[in-house]
């Protein structure tokens, strides 16, 4: 029996990258999956893939930082499937700039999507997750919530806040039987990362591949991750196998943060 059989999962940012990989993995493990994205056409296309494989899926769309829209989406999911057991928050945006150079509107945009969007999803989902026999929240954060590259002040701040939010919510929800954890990927081969690589190169396929390969060398495993590698950890955290794991942040970073920048001459 699949480990998520009979469960219902709601995934934000489910139309591409890590979010889509999580939806596919949870569906493969038996969950009915609610795919929430910004564009209903994208959500519908992703849901169709799951349904064609014999799974159950519901496509929804809306802005994650719109309280009314998110509340309605959660209620639509429960109305469709009668329950909610798993929440995965994967919607996020990346913007570049320092504290000095980031415009106020851009800072607010990042915080609204990356942080407020997670709060709203949890706010509306938690009453239903408490009714589950094994409610679970998995928040997709980033290693940049722990250690930051340059020029990502807003993004790094939002991801660091998610670590704290996950711990605080785990403490609050433990008495209600709901577990809350976060995962922190390193570089992952997603459309967002490829868009960044395209913008930092001439945009050609070869240039993008070369830049992804270069970024991969910073990881101990020598490459960037595949989205499904993050999804497998999300699936574990949401499953009964992780029944005593809460308030944790699991790094899925290929050893990125394990390596010091300085290397001995013999290792160069």
N, C-alpha and C positions, 0 to 999 in steps of 0.2 A: 504494500500500500504506500502511495506517495506521501511524503511527510507533511504536506500541506493539504491533504485531502479533506474536503468539507469546510475549508476556511475561505474567507473573503478578504482580499487585499485591495487597498486603495493606494495608487502610486501617482504622485505628482511628477511632472516632467517626464511622462511616460512615453513620449513619442519619438525619442531618439537617445542615443548615448547610453549612459548608465541606467537611466530610468526605464528605457525600453528593454534593456537586458534584464533588469529586475522583473519586469512584467512577464517576459517570456519564461524566465526561470521559475517564478512562482506559479505560473500557469502550468508549466511542465510538471511541477510537483503537486498539482491537484487543486490549487486555489482557483476560485472564481476571481477574476481580476478586473478592477475598475481603472481604466487608463485615462488619466487627467492631463490635458495639455492646453496650450494656449489657443490652438486652432483645431476646431472640431474635425476638419478634414484629415488632419494628421492623426488624431486620436482614433478616428473611424478606420483608417488604413491599418493602424497598428492592431486594433481590436480584431480586424478581419483575419489577420495572420494567425492569431490565437484560435479564433473560431474555426478556421480551416483545418487546424490541427486537432479539432475535437474539444477544445477548451471552451470555457464560458467567459465572456468578456463584455464589458460595457464601456462605451466611449463617451467621455464628457470633456467639456472645455470651459475655460474661464481664466481670468487673471488670479494668480494665487494670493495677491495682496488685496483683493477685493473681498471684504468680509461677507457681504451678502451673497456673492457668487460662490465662495468657498463653502459657506454654510449650506447653500442649496445643493451643491455638488455632493457633499457628504450625505445629506438626506436622500438624494436621488439614488445613491449607491445602496443605502440601507433599504430603501423602498424596493429596489430591484432584486436584491438578494436576501433580504430579511435579517442581515447581521453584518458586523464588521469586526474582523479579528486582527488585521495587520494594516499598519500605515507605514508607507515608505515615502519619505520626502526627498525628491531628487531634483526638483526644479531649481535652477540657479543661473545666474549670469556672471560674466567676468568683465570688469572694466578696469582700465589702467590709469594710474596716476598716483602721485604722492599726496600726503595731507595738504601740502601747499598748492598743488596743481589741480586736484580733483574738484570740479565745480560742485556746489551744494546740491544741485539737482541730480547730478550723477551719484553722489554719495547716498542721497535719499532713495534713488532708484535701486541701487544695490542692496541697501538695507531692507527696503520694502519687499523685494523678491526673495532674497536669500535668507532673511531672518524673520520678518513679519509673516511671510508666506508660510514658513514652518510653524510659527506660533498659531496662525489661523487654522491650519490643517489639524494641528493637535487640539486646539480649543474646541473645534466642532466634532472631531472624531473621538475624543476621549470618553465622553459619556457612553458611546456605543462600544468602545474597546473595553470599558469596565464591565460591560455585560457579557463579554466573551469569557470563555473558560480559560483562555490563554492569550490575552491581548498583548500586542507588541508594537512598538514604534521603532523604526530604524531611520535615522537621519543621515543623509549623505552630506558629510562635511568635506574636509580637505586637510592634507598635511600642512597647508598654509595657515591653518588655524593654530599651528604649533611653531613652525619656522617659515619665514617669509622670504620670497625673492623680492627684488626691488620693484617699485612702481605698481604695487597692488594693494595700497593701503585700505581701500574700502572692502575689497574682496577678502583680504586676510582678516580684517576686523570682523566681518560678518561670519566667517568660518570659525574663528576663535569663540565668538559669542554662541555659536551652535553647540560647541563642546560644553560650555557652561550650562546652556539651556537644557541639553540632554541630561546632564547630571542632576540638575535641579528638578527636572520633571520626573526623573527616575525615583528620586527621593519622595516626591509628592504622590506618585502613582503606585509605588510599591504596596502600600496597604490595600489598594484596590485590585491588586493582582496583575497590573499592567507593567511590562518591562519596557525600558527606554534605553536605547543605545545609539551610538553614532559610528560611522565608518569614515576613515580618512584616507582616500586614495592618493597616490602620487600622480604622475602624469598618466593619462588614460587616452587611448586612441578614440576620441569622440569627435563629432562634427565641430564642437566648440574648440577643441585643441587644434584641429586641422584648420579652422578659420583663423586662429591665431598664427599658426605657422604660415598660412598663405599671406597674411598681412605683413609678416616679418621677412618675406622672401619675394621672389618674383611671381609667386602664385602658381608656378608650373607644378605638375605632378611630381617630377623628379626633385624639385627644390623642396617641396613639402615633405616628401619621404626622407630626404637627407636631413632636414631639420628635426623631424621626429626621431630619426635614428640618433642624431647628436644628443637630443634631450634624453634619450634612453640611456646613454652612457653614464648619466648621473646616478642611476639606480644600480644597486649591487647586482641585480640580475641582467643588467646591460640592455634593457629595452623598456619601452612604455607598456602599460597594461592593456589588456583587452577588456571591454566593458563587461563581458560575461565573467571575468575573474573577480570583479567587484560584486557582481550579482550573486555569485555563489556564497560569498561571505554574508551578504544581506539575507539570503535565504536561510543560512544557518542561524543567524541571530534571531530571525523571526520564527524559527521552528522549535518544537518541544526539546530538541537536543540542547538548546541554549537556555533551558528553563531556570537556571540560577545565575544567568548573566544579565546584569542591569547596571546602568550608570557607567558603562564602559565605552571607551573609544578604541576601536580596532583599526590600527594602521594597515592598510593594504597597499603598500608603497614600494614593493620590490626592493626593500632595503635602502630607499632613498635617504631617510633620516638616520640610518644606522652608520652611514659613511661620513667621516670627516673630510672636509675639503682638501686638507693637506695630505699629501701622499709621500711615502718614503721614496727616495730616488730609485731604489731597485724595483719599485712597483710602477714606475712611469712608463 
